Amino acid sequence: MKNALTQRYMTPDVVLLKLSLVPLLTMLAACGYHFGAEGSGLPPQAKTIYVEKFTNRSRYTGLDDQFDRYLKDEIAQHKRLQLVDDPQQADLVLSGEFFYHTTLAAATNAVSEPVDYTQTLNANAQLTDQHTKQIIWKSTGLSATDTYATVANSVVTTSPQFLQQNLRSQDIADLPDLQLAKTQSDFSQGQILQNLAQSVYVSMSEGF
């Protein structure tokens, strides 16, 4: 009986089609739509997975620890694979790196002061068969983006993103600009990490 997991191959046309779906699925997930991601692209023999902490090559510290929690929660939520703490006990090992994180002004006021910022996080990821040590899935340039406000009159208090926060409209009006910007930036960073975790799981489990 063979213990090795079978490497998957796809034609170039299928690869391009599936890659084009990843940003769409991530965008829909960010809007509140969630997909089963049954794991049809995973080797059927695989039951356990070990998640390595992603290497953080960006200049923003702490992203690896935060993302590790989001990614493990995403895997556990789907119940297709069991998380293990020892790579020697795993059928699969998921690893990756953050290679680009940027924050840029997205909108300005009448005197050219930024009122909205957009931050983007890019990552590479791969899945390794722990029995054969072969890479059975790899994706480069996975990305998540979110825009946040830094002044009170730019915050849309009726948006789904704002309603997820433990804040009221009056709270926003009472916060100093620096505190408001920090609050919205931190929440936005959580959003992109969560969306990126969803993107990694969907791409990995469906073979995109």
Buried (B, 14 or more C-beta within 10 A) or exposed (E): EEEEBEEEEEEEEEEEEBBEEBBEBBBEBBEEEEEEBEBEBBBEEBBBBBBBEBBBBBEBEEBBEBBBEBBBEBBEEBEBBBBBEEBEEBBBBBBBBBBEBEBEEBEEEEEEEBBBBBBBBBBBBBBBBBBBEEEBBEBEEBBBBBBBBBBBEBBEBEEEBBEEBEBEEEBBEEBEEEEBBEBBBEBBBBBBBBBBBBBBBBBBBBBB
